[in-house]
Amino acid sequence: MTPVLTPHISICIPAYKNVTHLSRLLDSIRQQTFKDFEVIITDDSPDSSIDDFIKQANYPFEIRYFKNSPAAGSPENWNISIRHAIGKWIKIMHDDDWFSDENSLNEFYTHSINTQDTFIFSGFENVYFEKGNSIISKISFLEKLMLKITPLAIYRKNYIGHPSTTLIKNDRQNWFDKTLKWVVDIEFYIRLLREKKSFHSINKSLICIGMGAEQITQTAFYNKQIELPENFYLLNKLGKNGLKNIFVYDHFWRLMRNLDIKSVDEIKTYTIDIVIPKEIETMIQKIQKSGAAHLKRNGALSKIGMLMRYGMYRLGF
């Protein structure tokens, strides 16, 4: 019996309908100088468009294709792709993202063999299709230090970016919390950093992130039905001291302000069986008393109000 060779990297692609985007990603994989990888595609599409495309395509690497029936949804489709991986490392790639150049995968490989860390991420470039521009993002020394001190610093800003920026040691586990969509990457990063205790960042932009109006992250902004249950679900997972972290506190201050939440009862209409900390009620009262709309327009006043209330909260008032 011929032994199964273990690739160094499993490129896991959870696909959904868009053949054009998938083709661009696969073309960028074709161009890679590093070749010790496998490609896995798990398909959540309601039609055969992805399957038909793969059968007709001619790539110099094998594609392991799996059709989900019924569709698993996001992010469970990501987990299904990871379950099929046999590589030493997982390189999840969303089908609307792609490698920046032909050496991107080799960069990930080089760093994987030169670090003891099992969680690696790179810089990235957000490509805005409608606007016709792009923005490169790389973690700074100070941001890296903050993230090493506490994973909750990611509440200030998602320094890691989309899951496509990551390379993670394959532990043969299901990774992403399938009950989430909006904060699924934040929850995963916090959980992973708490478990691994360390990370390795690559100070280069290796991944292009396709930014379009159809993305889940674009449709969830200011949507109470999505933002409230997921954010409070994650706050409960953080534990009773979650709000004592200033980055977490500031995040919920801005969330209550931006959504113009007027009472805890309003939150409860969207968050069944989720515990709402008592401090949230005081926070809402403070924001409403100051004028939520006014605070939203004046970021400096909002920040001052947040810091004052946070200080009182930490002092026990």
C-alpha positions in Angstrom: 0.0 0.0 0.0 1.4 3.4 -1.0 1.8 5.7 2.0 -0.1 9.0 2.0 2.4 11.8 1.8 1.7 14.6 4.3 1.9 18.1 2.7 3.4 20.9 4.7 0.5 23.1 4.1 -3.2 22.4 3.5 -4.9 25.3 1.6 -8.5 25.1 2.7 -11.0 27.0 0.6 -14.7 27.2 1.7 -16.4 28.2 -1.6 -19.8 29.7 -2.3 -21.1 30.3 -5.8 -18.6 32.9 -7.1 -16.6 31.1 -9.8 -14.8 34.4 -10.8 -13.4 34.9 -7.3 -12.4 31.2 -7.0 -10.7 31.3 -10.3 -8.6 34.3 -9.2 -7.6 32.5 -6.0 -6.6 29.3 -7.8 -4.6 31.2 -10.4 -2.7 32.8 -7.5 -2.0 29.4 -6.1 -0.8 28.2 -9.5 1.8 31.0 -9.5 3.3 30.0 -6.1 7.0 29.0 -6.0 6.4 26.8 -3.0 4.8 23.6 -4.1 4.4 21.3 -1.0 0.7 21.9 -0.5 -2.7 20.4 -1.0 -5.8 22.2 -2.1 -9.2 21.4 -0.5 -12.4 23.0 -1.7 -15.7 22.6 0.3 -18.6 23.9 -1.6 -21.8 25.4 -0.1 -23.2 26.6 -3.4 -26.9 25.9 -4.2 -26.0 24.9 -7.7 -23.2 23.0 -9.6 -21.3 26.1 -10.8 -18.2 25.4 -8.6 -18.2 21.7 -9.3 -18.5 22.3 -13.1 -15.7 24.8 -13.1 -13.3 22.5 -11.2 -14.1 19.6 -13.6 -13.2 21.8 -16.6 -10.2 23.6 -15.1 -6.7 22.5 -15.7 -4.4 23.2 -12.8 -1.0 21.7 -12.1 -2.1 20.5 -8.7 -4.8 18.2 -7.4 -8.0 19.7 -6.0 -9.8 17.7 -3.4 -13.4 18.8 -3.9 -16.3 18.2 -1.5 -19.9 19.2 -2.0 -21.8 20.0 1.2 -25.3 18.6 1.2 -27.1 20.3 2.8 -25.2 23.6 2.8 -23.4 24.0 6.1 -23.3 27.8 6.2 -20.6 30.1 7.3 -18.4 29.4 9.3 -19.2 25.7 9.5 -18.1 25.4 5.9 -14.7 26.6 7.1 -14.6 23.8 9.7 -15.6 21.2 7.1 -12.7 22.2 4.9 -10.3 22.0 7.8 -11.5 18.6 8.8 -10.5 17.2 5.4 -6.9 18.7 5.7 -4.0 16.3 6.2 -1.2 18.9 6.0 1.0 19.9 8.9 -0.3 23.5 8.7 -3.7 25.0 7.8 -3.8 27.9 5.4 -7.5 28.8 5.2 -8.3 31.0 2.1 -11.7 32.5 1.6 -12.6 32.3 -2.0 -12.7 36.1 -2.5 -9.1 36.5 -1.2 -5.9 35.6 -3.0 -2.1 35.5 -2.6 -0.3 38.8 -3.1 2.5 37.4 -5.3 4.2 34.2 -6.3 6.4 34.1 -3.1 3.6 34.5 -0.5 3.2 30.8 0.3 7.0 30.4 0.5 7.1 33.2 3.0 4.5 31.4 5.2 6.5 28.2 4.9 9.8 29.8 5.8 8.4 31.4 8.9 6.7 28.1 9.9 10.0 26.3 10.0 11.9 29.1 11.7 9.5 29.7 14.7 8.3 27.6 17.6 4.9 29.3 17.5 2.0 27.5 16.1 -0.1 30.6 15.2 1.3 32.8 12.4 -0.3 35.7 10.6 0.9 38.2 8.0 0.1 41.7 6.8 -2.6 42.1 4.2 -4.0 44.4 1.6 -7.7 45.3 1.7 -8.8 45.6 -2.0 -12.0 47.7 -2.4 -13.6 46.7 -5.7 -16.3 49.4 -5.8 -13.9 52.2 -4.8 -11.0 51.0 -7.0 -8.4 51.4 -4.2 -6.6 49.3 -1.6 -5.1 49.8 1.9 -2.1 47.8 3.2 -2.3 46.8 6.9 0.6 45.5 9.0 0.8 45.1 12.8 3.1 47.7 14.4 5.6 47.0 17.2 3.3 48.7 19.8 0.3 46.8 18.5 2.2 43.5 18.7 3.2 44.3 22.3 -0.4 45.1 23.2 -1.6 41.8 21.7 1.1 39.9 23.6 0.1 41.5 26.9 -3.6 40.6 26.4 -5.5 39.0 23.5 -8.4 41.3 24.4 -6.4 44.1 22.7 -8.0 42.8 19.6 -11.2 44.6 20.7 -9.4 47.8 20.0 -8.6 46.7 16.4 -8.4 43.4 14.6 -4.6 43.4 14.2 -4.7 39.9 12.7 -7.3 40.6 10.0 -9.4 38.0 8.1 -8.7 34.3 8.6 -7.0 34.2 5.2 -4.0 36.0 6.7 -3.3 33.1 9.1 -1.2 29.9 9.1 -2.0 27.6 12.0 -0.6 24.3 13.0 -3.1 21.5 12.2 -4.4 20.1 15.5 -7.1 18.1 13.8 -9.8 20.0 15.7 -12.9 21.9 14.6 -11.8 25.5 15.1 -14.5 28.1 14.5 -17.6 28.6 16.6 -20.4 27.8 14.2 -23.0 29.7 16.2 -21.3 33.0 15.1 -20.9 34.9 11.9 -20.1 38.6 12.7 -17.5 38.1 15.5 -16.4 34.6 14.6 -12.8 35.5 13.8 -12.4 37.7 16.9 -13.8 34.9 19.1 -11.4 32.4 17.5 -8.3 34.6 17.8 -9.0 35.4 21.5 -9.5 31.7 22.3 -6.4 30.6 20.3 -4.2 33.3 21.8 -5.3 32.4 25.3 -4.5 28.7 24.6 -1.2 29.1 22.7 0.0 32.1 24.7 2.1 33.3 21.8 2.1 34.1 18.1 4.4 35.0 15.2 3.7 37.9 12.9 5.1 38.4 9.4 5.8 42.1 8.7 4.8 41.8 5.0 1.6 42.0 3.1 1.1 38.5 1.7 -2.6 38.3 1.2 -5.1 40.4 -0.8 -8.5 40.6 0.9 -11.4 41.2 -1.5 -13.8 43.8 0.0 -17.3 43.7 -1.5 -20.8 44.8 -0.4 -21.9 41.1 -0.4 -19.7 40.1 2.5 -21.2 39.2 5.8 -19.0 41.8 7.5 -20.5 44.5 5.3 -24.1 43.5 5.8 -23.9 43.3 9.6 -22.9 46.9 10.4 -25.5 48.6 12.7 -27.7 45.5 12.4 -29.0 45.0 15.9 -30.3 41.5 15.1 -26.7 40.4 14.3 -24.4 42.6 16.4 -26.2 42.4 19.7 -26.6 38.6 20.2 -23.1 37.9 18.9 -21.3 40.5 20.9 -23.0 39.6 24.2 -22.5 35.9 23.5 -18.8 36.5 23.1 -18.8 38.8 26.2 -20.3 35.9 28.2 -17.6 33.6 26.9 -14.9 36.0 28.1 -16.1 35.6 31.7 -17.4 37.9 34.4 -14.3 40.2 34.2 -14.5 40.8 30.5 -15.7 44.4 30.9 -12.9 45.2 33.2 -10.6 45.3 30.2 -10.6 48.8 28.9 -10.6 47.7 25.2 -13.7 45.5 25.8 -15.4 48.3 27.8 -14.7 50.8 25.1 -16.0 48.4 22.4 -19.4 48.0 24.2 -19.6 51.7 24.9 -19.3 52.4 21.2 -21.7 49.5 20.4 -24.4 50.9 22.7 -23.8 54.4 21.4 -23.8 53.5 17.7 -26.9 51.3 17.9 -28.6 53.9 20.1 -29.6 51.3 22.6 -32.0 52.9 25.1 -32.4 50.1 27.7 -31.3 46.6 28.7 -34.8 45.4 27.8 -34.1 46.4 24.2 -31.0 44.2 24.2 -32.9 41.3 25.7 -35.3 41.2 22.7 -32.3 40.1 20.6 -30.3 38.1 23.2 -32.4 35.2 24.5 -30.8 33.3 27.4 -27.7 35.5 27.4 -26.7 37.2 30.7 -26.4 41.0 30.4 -23.9 42.5 32.9 -25.3 45.1 35.3 -22.7 47.7 34.2 -24.2 47.7 30.7 -27.4 49.3 32.1 -25.4 52.0 33.8 -23.4 52.5 30.6 -26.6 52.9 28.5 -28.0 55.4 31.0 -24.8 57.5 30.8 -24.8 57.5 27.0 -28.5 58.4 26.7 -28.1 61.1 29.3 -25.2 62.6 27.3 -27.2 62.3 24.1 -26.3 59.2 22.0 -26.5 61.0 18.6 -24.4 63.9 19.9 -21.7 61.5 21.2 -21.7 59.6 18.0 -20.9 62.8 16.1 -18.2 63.9 18.6 -15.8 61.1 19.1 -13.6 63.1 21.6 -16.5 63.8 24.0 -17.6 60.2 23.7 -14.1 59.0 24.6 -13.9 61.3 27.6 -17.4 60.1 28.8 -16.3 56.4 28.3 -13.1 56.9 30.3 -14.9 58.7 33.2 -17.5 55.9 33.4 -14.9 53.2 33.1 -12.9 54.7 35.9 -16.0 54.8 38.2 -16.8 51.2 37.2 -13.3 50.0 38.2 -13.6 51.9 41.5 -16.9 50.1 42.2 -19.4 52.8 41.6 
